[in-house]
Amino acid sequence: MTFSEISRRNSIIAGLGIASALAESPAQAAPTLKLDDPKERAKVRAKIIASAADEAVPAFYRLHIYAYMHEKNLVPLYTMNNVAIKVCKPMANGNTMITNYEAGVYCKFDTHEVLEKWQNPITGQTLEPWHFIGRPLTVEVGPDEVTTGPGATLKPKPMAIETVGETVILPTMSGFSYPNPFSPTEFPDDSSGPTMYWDSHYVYFAPLKEVADPNVLRASASIQFQNLVSFQPWAGMGTRPGRSWGRAMGAKLKSLDDIPAAARKGLEQKTPMLFDLANWPKDRDDTAEYKKILRAKSKKA
């Protein structure tokens, strides 16, 4: 028997031995979620949405926005590079208090090219985008509800948590309407009508292994959401029928350093407060600021 034959024979025997050992060893139990306990359920929701620990969790999204006009196919308008930073605080009752800091920059559709001027493809009008800087909003994430304050436009309603294979799916839905702060009487060319309508449907996809592990307080997650919202006043749509329809995809990040470089440049330029959370302009009201712009234009006209 040659050396090569001996080596081949030994490797076959070794392989059979490994296979035998694997066959005889007990199979590892698949991870399972324990959702009967309300505190555990609240913890699972918090760790998927952001974190059940005392920490700040950023997320980055690409939000592609279209015009839905009832009688036409969707018309691409622009894309927003959006960052949300959720500052989490565990509560004594097992829930998690989350304060959300969010801002976004409008770009040429499906690119990272920041818009300084934008031509509305429906009206042909050239307009100046109003990049988004939100006021901090605080919510309480519980086992079966997300409680928001009176100033929140989104009123998320948790839906059933599902496990598909190795993935945990956590959806929420939100429908909300309120008197349009840009009234048709004062802003006839900019207002979408007397009432603002806002529907937003989120879904988080997280690894079951992380969600089921009691030692993991911050699960990684991919995020997708869709918005159906009354046209923004800066878009120049006025009271035309329809709404803007947004489709976003993104993920929670380990840190702001994980923001794609092509997107970060524009965010640093237009929304620098994202990178200096301690000095966020908490008293800034995006709506009030844009009203000042419109009123100044009206006086000039």
C-alpha positions as CSV (number, residue, x, y, z in Angstrom):
1,M,0.0,0.0,0.0
2,T,1.5,3.3,-1.0
3,F,1.7,6.5,1.1
4,S,-1.1,8.1,-0.9
5,E,-3.3,5.1,-0.5
6,I,-2.8,5.1,3.3
7,S,-3.5,8.8,3.5
8,R,-6.7,8.4,1.5
9,R,-7.8,5.5,3.6
10,N,-7.1,7.4,6.8
11,S,-9.0,10.4,5.6
12,I,-12.1,8.3,4.7
13,I,-12.1,6.6,8.1
14,A,-11.7,10.0,9.8
15,G,-14.5,11.4,7.8
16,L,-16.7,8.5,8.7
17,G,-15.8,9.0,12.4
18,I,-16.8,12.7,12.3
19,A,-20.1,11.8,10.5
20,S,-20.8,9.2,13.2
21,A,-20.1,11.6,16.0
22,L,-22.3,14.2,14.5
23,A,-25.1,11.7,14.0
24,E,-24.9,10.6,17.6
25,S,-24.7,14.1,19.2
26,P,-28.0,15.6,20.2
27,A,-29.3,18.4,17.8
28,Q,-29.2,21.9,19.2
29,A,-32.6,23.2,20.0
30,A,-33.8,26.0,17.8
31,P,-34.1,29.4,19.5
32,T,-37.7,30.3,20.4
33,L,-39.3,33.5,21.5
34,K,-41.0,33.7,24.9
35,L,-43.8,36.2,24.3
36,D,-46.3,35.2,27.0
37,D,-44.7,37.4,29.7
38,P,-45.6,41.1,29.0
39,K,-42.2,42.3,30.2
40,E,-40.4,39.9,27.8
41,R,-42.7,41.0,25.0
42,A,-41.9,44.7,25.7
43,K,-38.2,43.9,25.8
44,V,-38.4,42.1,22.4
45,R,-40.2,45.0,20.8
46,A,-37.6,47.5,22.2
47,K,-34.6,45.5,21.2
48,I,-35.8,45.2,17.6
49,I,-37.0,48.8,17.2
50,A,-33.9,50.2,18.9
51,S,-32.6,48.8,22.2
52,A,-33.7,47.6,25.6
53,A,-30.5,49.1,27.1
54,D,-29.5,52.7,28.1
55,E,-28.0,53.8,24.8
56,A,-28.5,55.7,21.5
57,V,-29.2,53.7,18.4
58,P,-28.9,55.3,14.9
59,A,-30.6,54.0,11.8
60,F,-30.2,55.1,8.1
61,Y,-32.9,54.9,5.4
62,R,-33.2,55.7,1.7
63,L,-36.7,57.0,1.2
64,H,-37.9,57.1,-2.5
65,I,-40.8,59.5,-2.8
66,Y,-43.4,59.4,-5.6
67,A,-46.6,61.3,-6.5
68,Y,-49.8,59.2,-6.4
69,M,-52.4,61.0,-8.5
70,H,-55.2,58.5,-8.5
71,E,-55.5,58.2,-12.3
72,K,-51.8,57.8,-13.2
73,N,-48.9,55.5,-12.3
74,L,-46.6,56.7,-9.6
75,V,-44.5,59.6,-10.6
76,P,-40.9,59.7,-9.2
77,L,-40.2,62.9,-7.3
78,Y,-37.1,62.7,-5.2
79,T,-35.2,60.6,-2.7
80,M,-34.5,61.4,1.0
81,N,-31.4,60.3,2.8
82,N,-32.8,60.0,6.3
83,V,-31.2,59.3,9.7
84,A,-33.1,58.6,13.0
85,I,-31.3,58.4,16.3
86,K,-33.2,56.7,19.1
87,V,-32.1,57.5,22.6
88,C,-33.3,54.6,24.8
89,K,-34.0,54.5,28.6
90,P,-35.2,51.3,30.3
91,M,-38.1,51.9,32.7
92,A,-39.0,50.3,36.0
93,N,-42.2,48.9,34.6
94,G,-40.3,46.9,31.9
95,N,-41.1,49.3,29.1
96,T,-38.5,51.4,27.3
97,M,-38.7,55.2,26.8
98,I,-37.3,56.2,23.4
99,T,-36.6,59.8,22.3
100,N,-36.3,60.0,18.5
101,Y,-34.1,62.6,16.8
102,E,-34.6,62.6,13.0
103,A,-33.5,64.6,10.0
104,G,-33.3,64.1,6.3
105,V,-31.9,65.6,3.1
106,Y,-33.7,65.6,-0.3
107,C,-31.7,64.3,-3.3
108,K,-32.3,63.8,-7.0
109,F,-34.4,60.7,-7.3
110,D,-32.4,57.5,-6.7
111,T,-29.1,59.3,-6.2
112,H,-27.1,61.0,-3.4
113,E,-27.0,64.3,-5.3
114,V,-28.4,66.9,-2.8
115,L,-31.1,69.0,-4.3
116,E,-30.6,72.8,-4.1
117,K,-33.3,73.3,-6.8
118,W,-35.9,70.8,-7.9
119,Q,-38.2,70.8,-11.0
120,N,-41.6,69.4,-10.3
121,P,-42.2,66.8,-13.0
122,I,-46.0,67.4,-12.9
123,T,-46.2,71.2,-12.9
124,G,-42.8,72.0,-14.4
125,Q,-42.2,74.6,-11.6
126,T,-38.7,74.9,-10.2
127,L,-38.7,75.0,-6.4
128,E,-36.2,75.0,-3.5
129,P,-36.5,71.9,-1.3
130,W,-37.1,72.3,2.4
131,H,-34.8,69.7,4.0
132,F,-36.3,68.0,7.0
133,I,-35.2,68.6,10.6
134,G,-37.7,67.1,13.2
135,R,-38.3,68.0,16.7
136,P,-37.3,65.3,19.3
137,L,-40.3,63.1,20.0
138,T,-40.6,60.7,22.9
139,V,-42.5,57.4,22.9
140,E,-42.9,54.5,25.4
141,V,-42.5,51.0,23.9
142,G,-44.6,48.5,25.9
143,P,-45.6,44.9,25.3
144,D,-48.6,45.7,23.0
145,E,-48.5,49.4,22.5
146,V,-46.3,52.4,21.6
147,T,-47.5,55.4,23.5
148,T,-46.8,58.8,21.9
149,G,-47.2,62.4,23.1
150,P,-49.8,64.8,21.7
151,G,-47.2,66.4,19.3
152,A,-46.4,63.2,17.4
153,T,-47.7,63.0,13.9
154,L,-47.1,59.2,13.8
155,K,-49.3,57.1,16.1
156,P,-47.8,53.6,15.7
157,K,-50.0,50.6,16.5
158,P,-48.0,47.4,16.9
159,M,-49.1,44.4,15.0
160,A,-48.5,40.7,15.7
161,I,-44.9,39.6,15.9
162,E,-44.2,36.8,13.4
163,T,-41.3,34.3,13.1
164,V,-40.4,33.1,9.6
165,G,-37.5,30.7,9.5
166,E,-34.6,32.4,11.2
167,T,-36.1,35.9,11.0
168,V,-38.4,37.8,13.4
169,I,-40.8,40.2,11.7
170,L,-42.1,43.1,13.7
171,P,-44.7,45.3,11.8
172,T,-46.4,48.5,12.9
173,M,-49.1,50.6,11.3
174,S,-50.1,54.2,11.8
175,G,-52.9,56.4,10.4
176,F,-53.3,60.0,11.5
177,S,-54.9,63.2,10.3
178,Y,-54.9,66.7,11.7
179,P,-55.8,70.3,10.7
180,N,-53.3,71.4,8.1
181,P,-51.0,74.0,9.6
182,F,-50.6,75.5,6.1
183,S,-54.3,76.5,5.7
184,P,-55.6,76.9,2.1
185,T,-56.9,80.4,3.2
186,E,-53.4,81.7,4.0
187,F,-51.4,79.6,1.7
188,P,-53.6,78.9,-1.3
189,D,-50.7,77.9,-3.6
190,D,-48.9,75.7,-1.1
191,S,-51.5,74.0,1.0
192,S,-52.7,70.5,0.1
193,G,-56.1,71.2,1.7
194,P,-57.7,71.8,5.1
195,T,-56.6,68.4,6.5
196,M,-53.2,66.7,6.5
197,Y,-53.3,62.9,6.1
198,W,-50.5,60.6,7.2
199,D,-50.3,56.9,6.9
200,S,-47.1,55.1,7.7
201,H,-46.4,51.3,7.8
202,Y,-43.1,50.0,9.2
203,V,-41.7,46.5,9.3
204,Y,-38.5,45.4,11.1
205,F,-36.6,42.2,10.2
206,A,-34.3,40.9,12.9
207,P,-32.3,37.6,13.4
208,L,-34.2,35.2,15.6
209,K,-30.9,34.1,17.3
210,E,-30.3,37.7,18.5
211,V,-33.9,38.4,19.5
212,A,-34.3,35.2,21.5
213,D,-31.0,35.6,23.3
214,P,-31.8,37.3,26.7
215,N,-28.2,38.7,26.9
216,V,-28.7,40.6,23.6
217,L,-30.4,43.9,24.4
218,R,-30.0,45.5,20.9
219,A,-30.8,43.2,18.0
220,S,-29.6,44.1,14.5
221,A,-32.4,44.8,12.1
222,S,-33.2,45.7,8.6
223,I,-36.1,48.2,8.2
224,Q,-38.7,48.9,5.5
225,F,-41.5,51.3,5.6
226,Q,-44.1,52.9,3.3
227,N,-45.7,56.4,3.7
228,L,-48.8,57.8,2.1
229,V,-48.8,61.5,3.1
230,S,-50.5,64.7,2.0
231,F,-48.3,66.7,-0.3
232,Q,-45.7,68.8,1.5
233,P,-46.2,72.6,1.0
234,W,-42.7,73.1,-0.6
235,A,-43.5,70.5,-3.4
236,G,-45.8,72.9,-5.2
237,M,-48.6,70.5,-5.7
238,G,-51.3,72.7,-4.0
239,T,-54.7,71.0,-3.8
240,R,-54.2,68.6,-6.7
241,P,-55.7,65.2,-5.9
242,G,-53.4,62.6,-4.5
243,R,-50.7,62.3,-2.0
244,S,-47.0,61.5,-1.9
245,W,-46.1,57.8,-1.6
246,G,-42.8,56.9,0.0
247,R,-40.9,53.6,-0.1
248,A,-38.0,53.3,2.3
249,M,-35.4,50.7,3.1
250,G,-32.6,50.8,5.6
251,A,-31.1,49.4,8.8
252,K,-30.1,50.0,12.3
253,L,-26.4,51.0,12.5
254,K,-23.7,50.3,15.1
255,S,-22.7,54.0,14.9
256,L,-23.0,57.0,12.6
257,D,-19.7,55.9,11.0
258,D,-21.7,53.3,9.2
259,I,-23.7,55.9,7.2
260,P,-22.8,55.4,3.5
261,A,-20.1,57.9,2.5
262,A,-22.1,59.2,-0.4
263,A,-25.0,60.0,1.8
264,R,-23.0,61.3,4.8
265,K,-21.6,64.3,2.9
266,G,-25.0,65.8,2.2
267,L,-26.2,65.1,5.7
268,E,-23.2,66.8,7.3
269,Q,-23.8,69.8,5.0
270,K,-27.6,70.2,5.5
271,T,-28.3,68.5,8.9
272,P,-25.1,68.8,11.0
273,M,-27.1,68.4,14.2
274,L,-27.3,64.7,13.6
275,F,-23.6,64.6,14.4
276,D,-23.9,66.8,17.5
277,L,-26.9,65.5,19.4
278,A,-26.2,67.4,22.6
279,N,-26.7,70.7,20.6
280,W,-29.8,69.6,18.7
281,P,-32.1,72.6,18.2
282,K,-34.9,71.2,20.4
283,D,-37.0,74.4,20.2
284,R,-36.9,74.5,16.4
285,D,-40.3,74.0,14.7
286,D,-39.9,72.9,11.1
287,T,-43.5,74.0,10.3
288,A,-43.1,77.4,11.9
289,E,-39.8,78.0,10.1
290,Y,-41.2,77.2,6.7
291,K,-44.2,79.4,7.3
292,K,-41.7,82.3,7.8
293,I,-40.2,81.5,4.4
294,L,-43.6,81.5,2.7
295,R,-44.8,84.7,4.4
296,A,-41.5,86.4,3.4
297,K,-42.0,85.3,-0.2
298,S,-45.6,86.6,-0.1
299,K,-44.6,90.0,1.1
300,K,-42.0,90.3,-1.7
301,A,-44.6,89.3,-4.3
